[in-house]
Amino acid sequence: MKIAVLGTGEVGHTIATRLAGLGHEVTMGSRSADNPAAKEWAAANAAAHGTFAEAAADAEIVVNATGGLVSLAALTAAGADNLRGKVVVDVSNGLDFSEGFPPKIVTPDGVSVAEQLQRAFPEARVVKTLNTMNNAVMVDPSRVPGHHNVFLSGDDETAKAAVAELLRSFGWGDDQILDLGDLTSARAVEQLVGLWVRLYGALGTGDFNFAVVK
């Protein structure tokens, strides 16, 4: 499958590397075509790199691994035509570190980053997932023993099914994948990150996750 990963930070790097290792045709997108981090990653993984628009153009799935505060600008640079009809997997969080740690969670107009992206690109199919855990756990849930969950939010059932299949390829079991409903539910999971940040500070490790027990 052709997959674009937008973002060259730790999250983008981790997800892109896992996808490439699974045999997908991955292109890492960044603001500029000559981004050093993207070039280095592509060379190490026999993959491709380019601008946000170049990465999204031929992709079947687009992963938004940019920071939540710049995600709208990144997808705007990718271009509405390059996102039309495609599954956009949003793993971002709107975290503002301008006043230090812990960060503030930014929710313009009370909505999630995922909803902002869906409103801006109504012909894309945005699915929120993987934003409530460390990037290493995203692609290797076995790092956390026992039962724990990954959440899905989205308005398009077919898109959510495609993302669930991708999660399974990362090692997530059906009993771990919890569909929360439409994209408005992304508000709750983005707010949950505030607790995750506090737990990270208390535990001193990112190898933990949330579990729903009933």
Backbone as CSV, one residue per row, in Angstrom:
resi,resn,N_x,N_y,N_z,CA_x,CA_y,CA_z,C_x,C_y,C_z
1,MET,0.831,-1.184,0.000,0.000,0.000,0.000,0.876,1.247,0.000
2,LYS,0.454,2.278,-0.700,1.188,3.535,-0.710,0.696,4.423,0.435
3,ILE,1.606,4.755,1.330,1.232,5.525,2.525,2.150,6.733,2.664
4,ALA,1.564,7.896,2.875,2.326,9.111,3.162,2.315,9.352,4.657
5,VAL,3.478,9.627,5.213,3.578,10.012,6.616,4.053,11.457,6.646
6,LEU,3.191,12.359,7.081,3.517,13.774,7.124,4.092,14.114,8.493
7,GLY,5.340,14.550,8.496,6.002,14.875,9.759,7.292,14.108,9.922
8,THR,8.348,14.814,10.310,9.672,14.198,10.417,10.161,14.066,11.855
9,GLY,9.266,14.321,12.804,9.638,14.193,14.206,9.673,12.745,14.655
10,GLU,9.759,12.552,15.950,9.884,11.199,16.500,8.679,10.331,16.169
11,VAL,7.482,10.913,16.247,6.272,10.140,15.949,6.245,9.728,14.481
12,GLY,6.489,10.692,13.591,6.507,10.384,12.169,7.560,9.358,11.807
13,HIS,8.737,9.520,12.393,9.848,8.604,12.134,9.483,7.182,12.561
14,THR,8.904,7.053,13.751,8.560,5.731,14.288,7.485,5.045,13.450
15,ILE,6.437,5.776,13.118,5.351,5.188,12.337,5.817,4.835,10.934
16,ALA,6.564,5.745,10.306,7.041,5.493,8.940,7.957,4.279,8.885
17,THR,8.820,4.140,9.879,9.744,3.012,9.919,8.989,1.696,10.066
18,ARG,7.977,1.693,10.907,7.181,0.466,11.099,6.425,0.108,9.829
19,LEU,5.853,1.102,9.181,5.108,0.850,7.954,6.014,0.328,6.849
20,ALA,7.200,0.916,6.733,8.156,0.455,5.725,8.583,-0.979,6.014
21,GLY,8.777,-1.291,7.302,9.161,-2.638,7.688,8.089,-3.670,7.386
22,LEU,6.841,-3.220,7.318,5.730,-4.116,6.997,5.553,-4.276,5.492
23,GLY,6.385,-3.601,4.729,6.352,-3.756,3.280,5.561,-2.720,2.521
24,HIS,5.081,-1.688,3.202,4.345,-0.638,2.526,5.300,0.297,1.776
25,GLU,4.781,0.947,0.766,5.545,1.934,0.003,5.334,3.287,0.674
26,VAL,6.308,3.711,1.475,6.136,4.864,2.347,6.910,6.076,1.820
27,THR,6.253,7.227,1.851,6.900,8.496,1.548,6.757,9.411,2.750
28,MET,7.864,9.924,3.236,7.835,10.868,4.352,7.736,12.289,3.803
29,GLY,6.738,13.012,4.255,6.520,14.368,3.784,6.960,15.414,4.786
30,SER,7.477,16.509,4.269,7.910,17.626,5.108,7.653,18.927,4.366
31,ARG,7.953,20.043,4.995,7.689,21.339,4.370,8.518,21.546,3.111
32,SER,9.762,21.073,3.133,10.652,21.272,1.995,11.109,19.924,1.436
33,ALA,11.373,19.902,0.157,11.763,18.656,-0.502,13.127,18.162,-0.059
34,ASP,13.947,19.064,0.470,15.318,18.684,0.855,15.489,18.604,2.365
35,ASN,14.413,18.331,3.087,14.493,18.224,4.544,15.524,17.164,4.941
36,PRO,16.545,17.516,5.722,17.616,16.568,6.061,17.123,15.321,6.798
37,ALA,16.208,15.494,7.742,15.712,14.349,8.507,14.957,13.376,7.601
38,ALA,14.163,13.916,6.676,13.409,13.063,5.759,14.338,12.344,4.795
39,LYS,15.337,13.061,4.295,16.298,12.451,3.379,17.050,11.311,4.055
40,GLU,17.478,11.539,5.299,18.221,10.516,6.035,17.348,9.300,6.302
41,TRP,16.097,9.550,6.701,15.192,8.427,6.972,14.945,7.623,5.700
42,ALA,14.671,8.302,4.607,14.377,7.612,3.348,15.553,6.758,2.891
43,ALA,16.748,7.285,3.030,17.925,6.537,2.620,18.120,5.289,3.468
44,ALA,17.817,5.387,4.747,18.011,4.255,5.662,16.939,3.181,5.510
45,ASN,15.793,3.554,4.921,14.673,2.619,4.848,14.250,2.283,3.420
46,ALA,15.109,2.595,2.469,14.805,2.329,1.058,13.425,2.858,0.703
47,ALA,13.139,4.076,1.161,11.828,4.691,0.971,11.989,6.038,0.266
48,ALA,10.924,6.799,0.224,10.935,8.072,-0.496,10.662,9.229,0.460
49,HIS,10.956,10.427,-0.005,10.636,11.629,0.758,10.290,12.746,-0.218
50,GLY,9.645,13.772,0.285,9.276,14.900,-0.559,8.517,15.925,0.254
51,THR,7.925,16.884,-0.425,7.100,17.867,0.260,5.812,17.205,0.742
52,PHE,5.059,17.914,1.562,3.766,17.387,2.002,2.898,17.027,0.795
53,ALA,2.881,17.908,-0.203,2.059,17.674,-1.392,2.559,16.485,-2.194
54,GLU,3.869,16.383,-2.365,4.429,15.265,-3.121,4.161,13.940,-2.431
55,ALA,4.254,13.921,-1.109,4.019,12.684,-0.362,2.558,12.255,-0.452
56,ALA,1.646,13.227,-0.362,0.218,12.901,-0.333,-0.341,12.567,-1.710
57,ALA,0.300,13.071,-2.752,-0.262,12.981,-4.102,-0.608,11.559,-4.519
58,ASP,0.305,10.622,-4.351,0.091,9.246,-4.814,-0.316,8.288,-3.703
59,ALA,-0.466,8.804,-2.486,-0.745,7.928,-1.347,-2.191,7.449,-1.339
60,GLU,-2.388,6.260,-0.814,-3.731,5.739,-0.578,-4.207,6.123,0.830
61,ILE,-3.265,6.169,1.766,-3.540,6.592,3.134,-2.523,7.679,3.501
62,VAL,-2.993,8.715,4.193,-2.123,9.798,4.641,-2.137,9.831,6.165
63,VAL,-0.971,9.725,6.779,-0.856,9.776,8.230,-0.376,11.172,8.634
64,ASN,-1.178,11.862,9.425,-0.768,13.171,9.936,-0.025,12.985,11.250
65,ALA,1.300,13.063,11.174,2.140,12.924,12.368,2.820,14.247,12.697
66,THR,2.228,15.346,12.253,2.751,16.666,12.601,2.181,17.084,13.956
67,GLY,2.744,18.113,14.551,2.204,18.638,15.795,0.816,19.217,15.570
68,GLY,-0.065,19.020,16.534,-1.444,19.442,16.365,-1.641,20.913,16.079
69,LEU,-0.728,21.753,16.564,-0.864,23.191,16.352,-0.512,23.597,14.928
70,VAL,0.177,22.724,14.195,0.558,23.048,12.817,-0.069,22.088,11.811
71,SER,-0.923,21.197,12.283,-1.494,20.170,11.408,-2.322,20.769,10.288
72,LEU,-3.122,21.769,10.591,-3.960,22.372,9.557,-3.095,22.989,8.464
73,ALA,-2.019,23.663,8.862,-1.109,24.254,7.878,-0.427,23.172,7.050
74,ALA,-0.052,22.056,7.692,0.617,20.966,6.980,-0.303,20.332,5.947
75,LEU,-1.551,20.083,6.327,-2.477,19.476,5.373,-2.902,20.459,4.286
76,THR,-2.922,21.737,4.625,-3.182,22.740,3.599,-2.069,22.721,2.560
77,ALA,-0.830,22.578,3.044,0.302,22.474,2.127,0.232,21.194,1.304
78,ALA,-0.292,20.130,1.894,-0.440,18.876,1.153,-1.433,19.041,0.015
79,GLY,-2.445,19.859,0.236,-3.384,20.177,-0.823,-4.667,19.381,-0.770
80,ALA,-5.790,20.085,-0.887,-7.095,19.430,-0.840,-7.249,18.382,-1.933
81,ASP,-6.720,18.661,-3.119,-6.844,17.702,-4.225,-6.119,16.392,-3.917
82,ASN,-5.018,16.493,-3.163,-4.237,15.300,-2.830,-4.821,14.517,-1.656
83,LEU,-5.815,15.104,-0.980,-6.449,14.448,0.163,-7.846,13.953,-0.162
84,ARG,-8.384,14.382,-1.271,-9.770,14.080,-1.612,-10.017,12.571,-1.685
85,GLY,-10.982,12.126,-0.906,-11.382,10.723,-0.909,-10.470,9.797,-0.127
86,LYS,-9.375,10.322,0.400,-8.390,9.463,1.061,-8.613,9.385,2.570
87,VAL,-8.164,8.288,3.142,-8.173,8.138,4.589,-7.025,8.957,5.161
88,VAL,-7.341,9.862,6.072,-6.331,10.654,6.760,-6.299,10.208,8.214
89,VAL,-5.223,9.578,8.613,-5.071,9.082,9.982,-4.419,10.170,10.813
90,ASP,-5.172,10.727,11.740,-4.668,11.841,12.556,-4.217,11.333,13.917
91,VAL,-2.920,11.392,14.170,-2.373,10.945,15.456,-1.889,12.133,16.293
92,SER,-2.267,13.343,15.889,-1.720,14.555,16.502,-2.436,14.933,17.797
93,ASN,-1.784,15.819,18.543,-2.370,16.434,19.729,-2.032,17.919,19.722
94,GLY,-3.011,18.739,20.062,-2.795,20.182,20.074,-2.138,20.642,21.369
95,LEU,-0.859,20.373,21.507,-0.136,20.692,22.739,0.681,21.959,22.571
96,ASP,0.520,22.877,23.513,1.225,24.157,23.502,2.240,24.171,24.642
97,PHE,3.535,24.093,24.277,4.614,24.076,25.262,5.225,25.468,25.477
98,SER,4.560,26.514,24.995,5.147,27.856,25.047,5.383,28.358,26.466
99,GLU,4.638,27.808,27.419,4.817,28.205,28.821,5.470,27.086,29.625
100,GLY,6.127,26.153,28.938,6.834,25.076,29.611,5.980,23.844,29.812
101,PHE,6.444,23.020,30.756,5.793,21.741,31.036,4.973,21.857,32.318
102,PRO,3.791,21.288,32.393,3.101,20.541,31.348,2.500,21.458,30.294
103,PRO,2.297,20.963,29.101,1.740,21.798,28.039,0.250,22.037,28.230
104,LYS,-0.226,23.079,27.589,-1.665,23.321,27.532,-2.241,22.548,26.335
105,ILE,-3.455,22.068,26.484,-4.141,21.411,25.376,-5.001,22.458,24.684
106,VAL,-4.705,22.737,23.441,-5.393,23.780,22.694,-6.575,23.183,21.943
107,THR,-7.752,23.726,22.204,-8.969,23.246,21.528,-9.746,24.454,21.003
108,PRO,-9.333,25.000,19.865,-10.035,26.158,19.297,-11.512,25.860,19.079
109,ASP,-12.373,26.756,19.578,-13.826,26.600,19.425,-14.346,25.329,20.086
110,GLY,-13.537,24.738,20.975,-13.991,23.565,21.709,-14.005,22.277,20.933
111,VAL,-13.365,22.251,19.766,-13.347,21.033,18.971,-11.936,20.452,18.933
112,SER,-11.831,19.247,18.416,-10.542,18.558,18.343,-9.776,18.959,17.094
113,VAL,-8.490,18.633,17.083,-7.686,18.834,15.874,-8.291,18.043,14.718
114,ALA,-8.699,16.819,15.008,-9.270,15.961,13.968,-10.495,16.601,13.320
115,GLU,-11.348,17.208,14.132,-12.530,17.870,13.586,-12.160,19.100,12.758
116,GLN,-11.149,19.828,13.204,-10.681,20.965,12.417,-10.231,20.510,11.029
117,LEU,-9.504,19.411,10.990,-9.013,18.898,9.717,-10.169,18.425,8.839
118,GLN,-11.145,17.751,9.445,-12.279,17.266,8.663,-13.083,18.430,8.092
119,ARG,-13.249,19.491,8.884,-13.989,20.661,8.402,-13.250,21.351,7.260
120,ALA,-11.927,21.417,7.378,-11.135,22.081,6.355,-11.056,21.272,5.067
121,PHE,-11.130,19.942,5.214,-11.019,19.042,4.055,-12.193,18.056,4.075
122,PRO,-13.386,18.548,3.754,-14.590,17.721,3.885,-14.608,16.488,2.998
123,GLU,-13.802,16.468,1.949,-13.787,15.310,1.059,-12.742,14.272,1.458
124,ALA,-11.945,14.585,2.491,-11.050,13.590,3.084,-11.845,12.783,4.106
125,ARG,-11.296,11.654,4.529,-11.968,10.805,5.511,-11.051,10.671,6.728
126,VAL,-11.253,11.562,7.690,-10.360,11.680,8.840,-10.719,10.662,9.919
127,VAL,-9.710,9.969,10.406,-9.867,9.017,11.510,-8.852,9.357,12.579
128,LYS,-9.319,9.534,13.799,-8.429,9.826,14.929,-8.056,8.533,15.630
129,THR,-6.767,8.349,15.888,-6.318,7.158,16.612,-4.884,7.354,17.073
130,LEU,-4.413,6.501,17.970,-3.015,6.395,18.401,-2.456,7.622,19.120
131,ASN,-3.285,8.608,19.444,-2.765,9.834,20.052,-2.685,9.769,21.567
132,THR,-3.088,8.651,22.170,-3.144,8.565,23.630,-2.028,7.712,24.219
133,MET,-0.925,7.595,23.479,0.175,6.757,23.951,1.497,7.220,23.368
134,ASN,2.579,6.696,23.901,3.916,6.946,23.391,4.059,6.374,21.985
135,ASN,4.907,7.020,21.154,5.031,6.563,19.769,5.549,5.125,19.660
136,ALA,6.382,4.700,20.583,6.885,3.326,20.537,5.764,2.321,20.774
137,VAL,4.834,2.660,21.674,3.701,1.781,21.953,2.724,1.776,20.774
138,MET,2.623,2.895,20.058,1.735,2.963,18.890,1.971,1.793,17.944
139,VAL,3.228,1.538,17.656,3.569,0.541,16.634,3.990,-0.797,17.227
140,ASP,4.040,-0.892,18.565,4.413,-2.143,19.226,3.708,-2.224,20.569
141,PRO,2.403,-2.554,20.561,1.646,-2.592,21.816,2.154,-3.613,22.820
142,SER,2.990,-4.560,22.398,3.513,-5.566,23.323,4.461,-4.955,24.341
143,ARG,4.873,-3.710,24.134,5.734,-3.041,25.116,5.013,-2.853,26.454
144,VAL,3.687,-2.877,26.412,2.880,-2.742,27.626,2.191,-4.079,27.882
145,PRO,2.494,-4.746,28.984,1.897,-6.058,29.238,0.406,-5.965,29.559
146,GLY,-0.297,-7.055,29.316,-1.708,-7.115,29.677,-2.608,-6.378,28.708
147,HIS,-3.834,-6.213,29.129,-4.842,-5.578,28.286,-4.725,-4.066,28.340
148,HIS,-4.743,-3.423,27.176,-4.833,-1.966,27.084,-5.411,-1.624,25.730
149,ASN,-5.837,-0.366,25.569,-6.666,-0.020,24.420,-6.088,1.051,23.509
150,VAL,-6.523,0.991,22.251,-6.308,2.057,21.282,-7.691,2.467,20.791
151,PHE,-7.907,3.764,20.646,-9.228,4.282,20.322,-9.329,4.711,18.859
152,LEU,-10.533,4.623,18.328,-10.836,5.055,16.961,-12.000,6.042,17.003
153,SER,-11.871,7.143,16.259,-12.970,8.096,16.098,-13.037,8.493,14.635
154,GLY,-14.233,8.540,14.075,-14.360,8.958,12.690,-15.786,8.871,12.204
155,ASP,-16.101,9.622,11.150,-17.448,9.654,10.609,-17.673,8.623,9.504
156,ASP,-16.593,8.066,8.965,-16.680,7.150,7.836,-16.338,5.736,8.309
157,GLU,-17.324,4.843,8.265,-17.127,3.488,8.778,-16.097,2.709,7.963
158,THR,-16.089,2.908,6.653,-15.116,2.218,5.809,-13.702,2.682,6.121
159,ALA,-13.546,3.978,6.357,-12.230,4.517,6.706,-11.763,3.957,8.041
160,LYS,-12.664,3.880,9.014,-12.283,3.322,10.316,-11.894,1.855,10.199
161,ALA,-12.573,1.126,9.339,-12.231,-0.280,9.136,-10.836,-0.415,8.543
162,ALA,-10.491,0.474,7.613,-9.153,0.443,7.000,-8.083,0.766,8.034
163,VAL,-8.362,1.714,8.910,-7.391,2.079,9.944,-7.278,0.964,10.979
164,ALA,-8.392,0.328,11.311,-8.349,-0.803,12.246,-7.470,-1.919,11.701
165,GLU,-7.536,-2.152,10.400,-6.689,-3.176,9.782,-5.217,-2.786,9.901
166,LEU,-4.926,-1.522,9.747,-3.554,-1.046,9.908,-3.085,-1.245,11.346
167,LEU,-3.975,-0.970,12.301,-3.637,-1.172,13.710,-3.349,-2.646,13.991
168,ARG,-4.122,-3.530,13.398,-3.874,-4.964,13.584,-2.484,-5.340,13.078
169,SER,-2.075,-4.741,11.988,-0.745,-5.048,11.451,0.362,-4.580,12.388
170,PHE,0.066,-3.591,13.228,1.020,-3.130,14.239,1.063,-4.060,15.449
171,GLY,0.069,-4.939,15.552,0.018,-5.869,16.673,-1.142,-5.665,17.621
172,TRP,-2.025,-4.713,17.302,-3.192,-4.488,18.159,-4.243,-5.559,17.898
173,GLY,-4.776,-6.139,18.980,-5.812,-7.156,18.853,-7.190,-6.539,18.728
174,ASP,-8.126,-7.294,18.195,-9.491,-6.804,18.046,-10.091,-6.375,19.382
175,ASP,-9.724,-7.070,20.459,-10.265,-6.728,21.769,-9.642,-5.467,22.347
176,GLN,-8.581,-4.963,21.703,-7.926,-3.746,22.160,-8.388,-2.506,21.396
177,ILE,-8.898,-2.728,20.184,-9.323,-1.613,19.341,-10.751,-1.223,19.707
178,LEU,-10.907,-0.014,20.222,-12.201,0.429,20.735,-12.715,1.609,19.903
179,ASP,-13.777,1.362,19.153,-14.402,2.385,18.314,-15.310,3.247,19.190
180,LEU,-14.978,4.537,19.296,-15.742,5.439,20.150,-16.876,6.144,19.413
181,GLY,-16.969,5.924,18.101,-18.061,6.557,17.372,-17.590,7.634,16.423
182,ASP,-18.413,8.651,16.242,-18.121,9.674,15.242,-16.955,10.569,15.677
183,LEU,-16.611,11.500,14.810,-15.390,12.273,15.028,-15.475,13.228,16.218
184,THR,-16.675,13.534,16.686,-16.769,14.378,17.875,-16.147,13.700,19.092
185,SER,-16.077,12.363,19.070,-15.463,11.643,20.196,-13.963,11.886,20.284
186,ALA,-13.371,12.434,19.216,-11.945,12.761,19.252,-11.651,13.850,20.276
187,ARG,-12.650,14.646,20.619,-12.450,15.675,21.648,-12.021,15.029,22.966
188,ALA,-12.660,13.938,23.300,-12.373,13.268,24.568,-10.976,12.659,24.581
189,VAL,-10.593,11.999,23.486,-9.284,11.353,23.487,-8.153,12.378,23.414
190,GLU,-8.397,13.518,22.793,-7.360,14.555,22.794,-7.205,15.169,24.185
191,GLN,-8.305,15.301,24.918,-8.229,15.801,26.290,-7.534,14.797,27.206
192,LEU,-7.662,13.520,26.897,-7.043,12.468,27.714,-5.529,12.599,27.742
193,VAL,-4.958,13.237,26.736,-3.502,13.377,26.652,-2.957,14.198,27.819
194,GLY,-3.765,15.094,28.359,-3.323,15.844,29.533,-2.992,14.931,30.700
195,LEU,-3.812,13.911,30.896,-3.540,12.918,31.938,-2.318,12.095,31.580
196,TRP,-2.185,11.727,30.284,-1.021,10.942,29.868,0.267,11.684,30.191
197,VAL,0.313,12.965,29.921,1.521,13.759,30.184,1.861,13.744,31.673
198,ARG,0.848,13.892,32.515,1.077,13.864,33.967,1.573,12.493,34.432
199,LEU,0.999,11.437,33.864,1.439,10.090,34.220,2.880,9.845,33.778
200,TYR,3.229,10.349,32.614,4.606,10.222,32.130,5.574,10.867,33.109
201,GLY,5.214,12.026,33.616,6.064,12.697,34.593,6.167,11.922,35.894
202,ALA,5.078,11.294,36.306,5.076,10.548,37.567,5.768,9.201,37.440
203,LEU,5.608,8.539,36.292,6.145,7.187,36.105,7.571,7.178,35.568
204,GLY,7.948,8.234,34.862,9.298,8.317,34.320,9.538,7.410,33.131
205,THR,8.481,6.946,32.490,8.598,6.092,31.308,7.370,6.286,30.436
206,GLY,7.533,6.044,29.136,6.398,6.117,28.235,5.790,4.770,27.947
207,ASP,6.329,3.723,28.545,5.822,2.369,28.300,4.640,2.052,29.213
208,PHE,3.553,2.789,28.987,2.300,2.517,29.687,1.170,2.944,28.759
209,ASN,-0.046,2.553,29.115,-1.181,2.918,28.275,-2.461,2.848,29.099
210,PHE,-3.541,3.324,28.512,-4.840,3.280,29.173,-5.583,1.995,28.822
211,ALA,-6.277,1.452,29.819,-7.084,0.254,29.609,-8.494,0.506,30.095
212,VAL,-9.468,0.082,29.302,-10.861,0.140,29.698,-11.249,-1.222,30.245
213,VAL,-11.641,-1.256,31.494,-11.979,-2.523,32.171,-13.452,-2.486,32.548
214,LYS,-14.170,-3.538,32.196,-15.587,-3.571,32.543,-15.985,-4.946,33.043
